[in-house]
């Protein structure tokens, strides 16, 4: 299965939501990825332009794009 790197930049409202109600974001991501036939690799918090980077194993480009679209469409505190 191909690996895909993803990079996330949280908005100010997303950070505020996570501070008010901390959550394990990996659980939310894992659920969405596994629905698409993929597997979650590693996640890292970072400094700089991106707040989080991660590696996913997805069946194909279509599945990876579907995941990216789901994340982009989600409310800040949900994905």
Jmol script that loads the backbone (N, CA, C; Angstrom):
load data "model"
ATOM      1  N   UNK A   1       0.849  -1.167   0.000  1.00  0.00           N
ATOM      2  CA  UNK A   1       0.000   0.000   0.000  1.00  0.00           C
ATOM      3  C   UNK A   1       0.904   1.243   0.000  1.00  0.00           C
ATOM      4  N   UNK A   2       0.611   2.243  -0.832  1.00  0.00           N
ATOM      5  CA  UNK A   2       1.428   3.459  -0.863  1.00  0.00           C
ATOM      6  C   UNK A   2       1.298   4.276   0.425  1.00  0.00           C
ATOM      7  N   UNK A   3       2.357   4.976   0.759  1.00  0.00           N
ATOM      8  CA  UNK A   3       2.359   5.875   1.911  1.00  0.00           C
ATOM      9  C   UNK A   3       2.143   7.304   1.435  1.00  0.00           C
ATOM     10  N   UNK A   4       1.416   8.080   2.235  1.00  0.00           N
ATOM     11  CA  UNK A   4       1.131   9.473   1.918  1.00  0.00           C
ATOM     12  C   UNK A   4       1.478  10.331   3.120  1.00  0.00           C
ATOM     13  N   UNK A   5       2.229  11.394   2.895  1.00  0.00           N
ATOM     14  CA  UNK A   5       2.555  12.363   3.933  1.00  0.00           C
ATOM     15  C   UNK A   5       1.470  13.423   3.932  1.00  0.00           C
ATOM     16  N   UNK A   6       0.979  13.788   5.108  1.00  0.00           N
ATOM     17  CA  UNK A   6       0.062  14.912   5.158  1.00  0.00           C
ATOM     18  C   UNK A   6       0.558  15.915   6.180  1.00  0.00           C
ATOM     19  N   UNK A   7       0.257  17.185   5.913  1.00  0.00           N
ATOM     20  CA  UNK A   7       0.697  18.290   6.743  1.00  0.00           C
ATOM     21  C   UNK A   7      -0.532  19.099   7.136  1.00  0.00           C
ATOM     22  N   UNK A   8      -0.608  19.461   8.404  1.00  0.00           N
ATOM     23  CA  UNK A   8      -1.775  20.153   8.916  1.00  0.00           C
ATOM     24  C   UNK A   8      -1.356  21.451   9.586  1.00  0.00           C
ATOM     25  N   UNK A   9      -2.071  22.510   9.276  1.00  0.00           N
ATOM     26  CA  UNK A   9      -1.925  23.779   9.987  1.00  0.00           C
ATOM     27  C   UNK A   9      -3.256  24.071  10.653  1.00  0.00           C
ATOM     28  N   UNK A  10      -3.259  24.164  11.971  1.00  0.00           N
ATOM     29  CA  UNK A  10      -4.486  24.453  12.696  1.00  0.00           C
ATOM     30  C   UNK A  10      -4.788  25.949  12.663  1.00  0.00           C
ATOM     31  N   UNK A  11      -6.059  26.280  12.542  1.00  0.00           N
ATOM     32  CA  UNK A  11      -6.494  27.670  12.625  1.00  0.00           C
ATOM     33  C   UNK A  11      -6.553  28.069  14.100  1.00  0.00           C
ATOM     34  N   UNK A  12      -6.651  29.368  14.359  1.00  0.00           N
ATOM     35  CA  UNK A  12      -6.776  29.848  15.739  1.00  0.00           C
ATOM     36  C   UNK A  12      -8.019  29.251  16.422  1.00  0.00           C
ATOM     37  N   UNK A  13      -9.186  29.203  15.748  1.00  0.00           N
ATOM     38  CA  UNK A  13     -10.345  28.571  16.394  1.00  0.00           C
ATOM     39  C   UNK A  13     -10.136  27.080  16.690  1.00  0.00           C
ATOM     40  N   UNK A  14      -9.406  26.394  15.834  1.00  0.00           N
ATOM     41  CA  UNK A  14      -9.135  24.967  16.086  1.00  0.00           C
ATOM     42  C   UNK A  14      -8.254  24.798  17.318  1.00  0.00           C
ATOM     43  N   UNK A  15      -7.215  25.643  17.447  1.00  0.00           N
ATOM     44  CA  UNK A  15      -6.368  25.582  18.643  1.00  0.00           C
ATOM     45  C   UNK A  15      -7.187  25.879  19.890  1.00  0.00           C
ATOM     46  N   UNK A  16      -8.047  26.898  19.819  1.00  0.00           N
ATOM     47  CA  UNK A  16      -8.880  27.262  20.969  1.00  0.00           C
ATOM     48  C   UNK A  16      -9.782  26.095  21.372  1.00  0.00           C
ATOM     49  N   UNK A  17     -10.376  25.429  20.391  1.00  0.00           N
ATOM     50  CA  UNK A  17     -11.244  24.282  20.676  1.00  0.00           C
ATOM     51  C   UNK A  17     -10.462  23.148  21.325  1.00  0.00           C
ATOM     52  N   UNK A  18      -9.234  22.908  20.855  1.00  0.00           N
ATOM     53  CA  UNK A  18      -8.431  21.826  21.424  1.00  0.00           C
ATOM     54  C   UNK A  18      -7.949  22.160  22.831  1.00  0.00           C
ATOM     55  N   UNK A  19      -7.708  23.435  23.097  1.00  0.00           N
ATOM     56  CA  UNK A  19      -7.291  23.838  24.444  1.00  0.00           C
ATOM     57  C   UNK A  19      -8.458  23.691  25.419  1.00  0.00           C
ATOM     58  N   UNK A  20      -9.652  24.097  24.969  1.00  0.00           N
ATOM     59  CA  UNK A  20     -10.833  23.990  25.828  1.00  0.00           C
ATOM     60  C   UNK A  20     -11.247  22.544  26.062  1.00  0.00           C
ATOM     61  N   UNK A  21     -11.101  21.710  25.034  1.00  0.00           N
ATOM     62  CA  UNK A  21     -11.518  20.314  25.142  1.00  0.00           C
ATOM     63  C   UNK A  21     -10.477  19.431  24.445  1.00  0.00           C
ATOM     64  N   UNK A  22      -9.383  19.116  25.147  1.00  0.00           N
ATOM     65  CA  UNK A  22      -8.340  18.286  24.520  1.00  0.00           C
ATOM     66  C   UNK A  22      -8.908  16.939  24.058  1.00  0.00           C
ATOM     67  N   UNK A  23      -8.448  16.496  22.895  1.00  0.00           N
ATOM     68  CA  UNK A  23      -8.912  15.241  22.315  1.00  0.00           C
ATOM     69  C   UNK A  23      -7.747  14.515  21.665  1.00  0.00           C
ATOM     70  N   UNK A  24      -7.876  13.208  21.573  1.00  0.00           N
ATOM     71  CA  UNK A  24      -6.895  12.401  20.851  1.00  0.00           C
ATOM     72  C   UNK A  24      -7.272  12.456  19.380  1.00  0.00           C
ATOM     73  N   UNK A  25      -6.605  13.272  18.614  1.00  0.00           N
ATOM     74  CA  UNK A  25      -6.932  13.460  17.203  1.00  0.00           C
ATOM     75  C   UNK A  25      -6.633  12.206  16.385  1.00  0.00           C
ATOM     76  N   UNK A  26      -5.704  11.390  16.851  1.00  0.00           N
ATOM     77  CA  UNK A  26      -5.367  10.172  16.104  1.00  0.00           C
ATOM     78  C   UNK A  26      -6.586   9.254  16.007  1.00  0.00           C
ATOM     79  N   UNK A  27      -7.389   9.185  17.060  1.00  0.00           N
ATOM     80  CA  UNK A  27      -8.584   8.335  17.021  1.00  0.00           C
ATOM     81  C   UNK A  27      -9.539   8.780  15.914  1.00  0.00           C
ATOM     82  N   UNK A  28      -9.749  10.083  15.791  1.00  0.00           N
ATOM     83  CA  UNK A  28     -10.644  10.600  14.758  1.00  0.00           C
ATOM     84  C   UNK A  28     -10.088  10.319  13.369  1.00  0.00           C
ATOM     85  N   UNK A  29      -8.794  10.521  13.207  1.00  0.00           N
ATOM     86  CA  UNK A  29      -8.160  10.274  11.910  1.00  0.00           C
ATOM     87  C   UNK A  29      -8.197   8.790  11.574  1.00  0.00           C
ATOM     88  N   UNK A  30      -7.887   7.956  12.563  1.00  0.00           N
ATOM     89  CA  UNK A  30      -7.861   6.505  12.319  1.00  0.00           C
ATOM     90  C   UNK A  30      -9.218   6.012  11.817  1.00  0.00           C
ATOM     91  N   UNK A  31     -10.288   6.477  12.430  1.00  0.00           N
ATOM     92  CA  UNK A  31     -11.631   6.052  12.035  1.00  0.00           C
ATOM     93  C   UNK A  31     -11.894   6.387  10.567  1.00  0.00           C
ATOM     94  N   UNK A  32     -11.572   7.610  10.167  1.00  0.00           N
ATOM     95  CA  UNK A  32     -11.802   8.039   8.782  1.00  0.00           C
ATOM     96  C   UNK A  32     -10.907   7.269   7.810  1.00  0.00           C
ATOM     97  N   UNK A  33      -9.644   7.095   8.169  1.00  0.00           N
ATOM     98  CA  UNK A  33      -8.695   6.393   7.294  1.00  0.00           C
ATOM     99  C   UNK A  33      -9.093   4.938   7.108  1.00  0.00           C
ATOM    100  N   UNK A  34      -9.466   4.272   8.192  1.00  0.00           N
ATOM    101  CA  UNK A  34      -9.826   2.862   8.092  1.00  0.00           C
ATOM    102  C   UNK A  34     -11.110   2.649   7.291  1.00  0.00           C
ATOM    103  N   UNK A  35     -12.041   3.605   7.346  1.00  0.00           N
ATOM    104  CA  UNK A  35     -13.247   3.515   6.513  1.00  0.00           C
ATOM    105  C   UNK A  35     -12.891   3.508   5.032  1.00  0.00           C
ATOM    106  N   UNK A  36     -11.773   4.151   4.695  1.00  0.00           N
ATOM    107  CA  UNK A  36     -11.333   4.221   3.305  1.00  0.00           C
ATOM    108  C   UNK A  36     -10.351   3.099   2.952  1.00  0.00           C
ATOM    109  N   UNK A  37     -10.144   2.157   3.875  1.00  0.00           N
ATOM    110  CA  UNK A  37      -9.257   1.023   3.600  1.00  0.00           C
ATOM    111  C   UNK A  37      -7.799   1.276   3.896  1.00  0.00           C
ATOM    112  N   UNK A  38      -7.502   2.362   4.613  1.00  0.00           N
ATOM    113  CA  UNK A  38      -6.118   2.712   4.898  1.00  0.00           C
ATOM    114  C   UNK A  38      -5.696   2.386   6.319  1.00  0.00           C
ATOM    115  N   UNK A  39      -4.454   2.735   6.626  1.00  0.00           N
ATOM    116  CA  UNK A  39      -3.882   2.538   7.955  1.00  0.00           C
ATOM    117  C   UNK A  39      -3.130   3.795   8.352  1.00  0.00           C
ATOM    118  N   UNK A  40      -3.195   4.108   9.639  1.00  0.00           N
ATOM    119  CA  UNK A  40      -2.504   5.279  10.167  1.00  0.00           C
ATOM    120  C   UNK A  40      -1.079   4.891  10.542  1.00  0.00           C
ATOM    121  N   UNK A  41      -0.141   5.685  10.082  1.00  0.00           N
ATOM    122  CA  UNK A  41       1.259   5.511  10.466  1.00  0.00           C
ATOM    123  C   UNK A  41       1.563   6.411  11.653  1.00  0.00           C
ATOM    124  N   UNK A  42       2.641   7.144  11.587  1.00  0.00           N
ATOM    125  CA  UNK A  42       3.082   8.001  12.689  1.00  0.00           C
ATOM    126  C   UNK A  42       2.577   9.436  12.514  1.00  0.00           C
ATOM    127  N   UNK A  43       2.443  10.135  13.646  1.00  0.00           N
ATOM    128  CA  UNK A  43       2.093  11.552  13.689  1.00  0.00           C
ATOM    129  C   UNK A  43       3.180  12.287  14.469  1.00  0.00           C
ATOM    130  N   UNK A  44       3.491  13.502  14.069  1.00  0.00           N
ATOM    131  CA  UNK A  44       4.441  14.320  14.803  1.00  0.00           C
ATOM    132  C   UNK A  44       3.933  15.744  14.894  1.00  0.00           C
ATOM    133  N   UNK A  45       4.067  16.347  16.066  1.00  0.00           N
ATOM    134  CA  UNK A  45       3.819  17.782  16.209  1.00  0.00           C
ATOM    135  C   UNK A  45       5.084  18.478  15.725  1.00  0.00           C
ATOM    136  N   UNK A  46       4.926  19.620  15.074  1.00  0.00           N
ATOM    137  CA  UNK A  46       6.075  20.308  14.498  1.00  0.00           C
ATOM    138  C   UNK A  46       6.041  21.793  14.819  1.00  0.00           C
ATOM    139  N   UNK A  47       7.144  22.462  14.540  1.00  0.00           N
ATOM    140  CA  UNK A  47       7.237  23.911  14.620  1.00  0.00           C
ATOM    141  C   UNK A  47       7.396  24.424  13.195  1.00  0.00           C
ATOM    142  N   UNK A  48       6.904  25.605  12.919  1.00  0.00           N
ATOM    143  CA  UNK A  48       7.059  26.169  11.587  1.00  0.00           C
ATOM    144  C   UNK A  48       5.724  26.330  10.892  1.00  0.00           C
ATOM    145  N   UNK A  49       5.727  26.126   9.588  1.00  0.00           N
ATOM    146  CA  UNK A  49       4.520  26.353   8.790  1.00  0.00           C
ATOM    147  C   UNK A  49       3.399  25.357   9.105  1.00  0.00           C
ATOM    148  N   UNK A  50       3.751  24.172   9.554  1.00  0.00           N
ATOM    149  CA  UNK A  50       2.751  23.142   9.839  1.00  0.00           C
ATOM    150  C   UNK A  50       2.797  22.782  11.316  1.00  0.00           C
ATOM    151  N   UNK A  51       1.639  22.484  11.873  1.00  0.00           N
ATOM    152  CA  UNK A  51       1.547  22.117  13.282  1.00  0.00           C
ATOM    153  C   UNK A  51       1.646  20.617  13.499  1.00  0.00           C
ATOM    154  N   UNK A  52       1.321  19.858  12.469  1.00  0.00           N
ATOM    155  CA  UNK A  52       1.284  18.402  12.569  1.00  0.00           C
ATOM    156  C   UNK A  52       1.633  17.814  11.212  1.00  0.00           C
ATOM    157  N   UNK A  53       2.427  16.759  11.223  1.00  0.00           N
ATOM    158  CA  UNK A  53       2.657  15.972  10.013  1.00  0.00           C
ATOM    159  C   UNK A  53       2.377  14.517  10.359  1.00  0.00           C
ATOM    160  N   UNK A  54       1.962  13.757   9.372  1.00  0.00           N
ATOM    161  CA  UNK A  54       1.660  12.357   9.594  1.00  0.00           C
ATOM    162  C   UNK A  54       1.829  11.549   8.336  1.00  0.00           C
ATOM    163  N   UNK A  55       1.883  10.256   8.510  1.00  0.00           N
ATOM    164  CA  UNK A  55       2.007   9.334   7.385  1.00  0.00           C
ATOM    165  C   UNK A  55       0.817   8.380   7.427  1.00  0.00           C
ATOM    166  N   UNK A  56       0.176   8.244   6.285  1.00  0.00           N
ATOM    167  CA  UNK A  56      -0.933   7.312   6.127  1.00  0.00           C
ATOM    168  C   UNK A  56      -0.589   6.309   5.047  1.00  0.00           C
ATOM    169  N   UNK A  57      -1.070   5.107   5.192  1.00  0.00           N
ATOM    170  CA  UNK A  57      -0.986   4.123   4.115  1.00  0.00           C
ATOM    171  C   UNK A  57      -2.403   4.005   3.572  1.00  0.00           C
ATOM    172  N   UNK A  58      -2.559   4.312   2.299  1.00  0.00           N
ATOM    173  CA  UNK A  58      -3.876   4.296   1.669  1.00  0.00           C
ATOM    174  C   UNK A  58      -3.820   3.390   0.442  1.00  0.00           C
ATOM    175  N   UNK A  59      -4.965   2.781   0.089  1.00  0.00           N
ATOM    176  CA  UNK A  59      -4.981   1.862  -1.053  1.00  0.00           C
ATOM    177  C   UNK A  59      -4.571   2.505  -2.373  1.00  0.00           C
ATOM    178  N   UNK A  60      -4.927   3.791  -2.552  1.00  0.00           N
ATOM    179  CA  UNK A  60      -4.634   4.444  -3.832  1.00  0.00           C
ATOM    180  C   UNK A  60      -4.808   5.959  -3.698  1.00  0.00           C
ATOM    181  N   UNK A  61      -4.520   6.681  -4.791  1.00  0.00           N
ATOM    182  CA  UNK A  61      -4.634   8.134  -4.792  1.00  0.00           C
ATOM    183  C   UNK A  61      -6.067   8.603  -4.540  1.00  0.00           C
ATOM    184  N   UNK A  62      -7.033   7.859  -5.021  1.00  0.00           N
ATOM    185  CA  UNK A  62      -8.437   8.249  -4.844  1.00  0.00           C
ATOM    186  C   UNK A  62      -8.810   8.226  -3.360  1.00  0.00           C
ATOM    187  N   UNK A  63      -8.389   7.195  -2.651  1.00  0.00           N
ATOM    188  CA  UNK A  63      -8.655   7.104  -1.216  1.00  0.00           C
ATOM    189  C   UNK A  63      -7.942   8.215  -0.454  1.00  0.00           C
ATOM    190  N   UNK A  64      -6.707   8.490  -0.835  1.00  0.00           N
ATOM    191  CA  UNK A  64      -5.951   9.560  -0.178  1.00  0.00           C
ATOM    192  C   UNK A  64      -6.619  10.912  -0.421  1.00  0.00           C
ATOM    193  N   UNK A  65      -7.084  11.144  -1.640  1.00  0.00           N
ATOM    194  CA  UNK A  65      -7.773  12.397  -1.958  1.00  0.00           C
ATOM    195  C   UNK A  65      -9.098  12.498  -1.205  1.00  0.00           C
ATOM    196  N   UNK A  66      -9.811  11.389  -1.071  1.00  0.00           N
ATOM    197  CA  UNK A  66     -11.075  11.385  -0.325  1.00  0.00           C
ATOM    198  C   UNK A  66     -10.830  11.757   1.133  1.00  0.00           C
ATOM    199  N   UNK A  67      -9.756  11.231   1.712  1.00  0.00           N
ATOM    200  CA  UNK A  67      -9.428  11.583   3.086  1.00  0.00           C
ATOM    201  C   UNK A  67      -9.098  13.064   3.192  1.00  0.00           C
ATOM    202  N   UNK A  68      -8.281  13.571   2.283  1.00  0.00           N
ATOM    203  CA  UNK A  68      -7.910  14.992   2.306  1.00  0.00           C
ATOM    204  C   UNK A  68      -9.145  15.886   2.192  1.00  0.00           C
ATOM    205  N   UNK A  69     -10.079  15.507   1.346  1.00  0.00           N
ATOM    206  CA  UNK A  69     -11.306  16.289   1.188  1.00  0.00           C
ATOM    207  C   UNK A  69     -12.156  16.236   2.452  1.00  0.00           C
ATOM    208  N   UNK A  70     -12.227  15.080   3.097  1.00  0.00           N
ATOM    209  CA  UNK A  70     -13.003  14.946   4.337  1.00  0.00           C
ATOM    210  C   UNK A  70     -12.414  15.824   5.436  1.00  0.00           C
ATOM    211  N   UNK A  71     -11.102  15.856   5.528  1.00  0.00           N
ATOM    212  CA  UNK A  71     -10.451  16.697   6.538  1.00  0.00           C
ATOM    213  C   UNK A  71     -10.696  18.171   6.238  1.00  0.00           C
ATOM    214  N   UNK A  72     -10.562  18.557   4.988  1.00  0.00           N
ATOM    215  CA  UNK A  72     -10.749  19.959   4.613  1.00  0.00           C
ATOM    216  C   UNK A  72     -12.181  20.434   4.866  1.00  0.00           C
ATOM    217  N   UNK A  73     -13.143  19.533   4.745  1.00  0.00           N
ATOM    218  CA  UNK A  73     -14.553  19.893   4.917  1.00  0.00           C
ATOM    219  C   UNK A  73     -15.017  19.831   6.370  1.00  0.00           C
ATOM    220  N   UNK A  74     -14.213  19.214   7.250  1.00  0.00           N
ATOM    221  CA  UNK A  74     -14.645  19.005   8.625  1.00  0.00           C
ATOM    222  C   UNK A  74     -14.583  20.285   9.450  1.00  0.00           C
ATOM    223  N   UNK A  75     -15.403  20.312  10.481  1.00  0.00           N
ATOM    224  CA  UNK A  75     -15.335  21.407  11.453  1.00  0.00           C
ATOM    225  C   UNK A  75     -13.991  21.297  12.172  1.00  0.00           C
ATOM    226  N   UNK A  76     -13.403  22.428  12.598  1.00  0.00           N
ATOM    227  CA  UNK A  76     -12.077  22.403  13.223  1.00  0.00           C
ATOM    228  C   UNK A  76     -11.943  21.446  14.406  1.00  0.00           C
ATOM    229  N   UNK A  77     -12.963  21.305  15.207  1.00  0.00           N
ATOM    230  CA  UNK A  77     -12.840  20.453  16.394  1.00  0.00           C
ATOM    231  C   UNK A  77     -13.177  18.989  16.101  1.00  0.00           C
ATOM    232  N   UNK A  78     -13.599  18.669  14.892  1.00  0.00           N
ATOM    233  CA  UNK A  78     -14.015  17.293  14.603  1.00  0.00           C
ATOM    234  C   UNK A  78     -12.935  16.462  13.940  1.00  0.00           C
ATOM    235  N   UNK A  79     -12.041  17.032  13.153  1.00  0.00           N
ATOM    236  CA  UNK A  79     -11.025  16.241  12.467  1.00  0.00           C
ATOM    237  C   UNK A  79      -9.651  16.601  12.966  1.00  0.00           C
TER     238      UNK A  79
END
end "model"
wireframe off; spacefill off
backbone 0.3
color backbone group
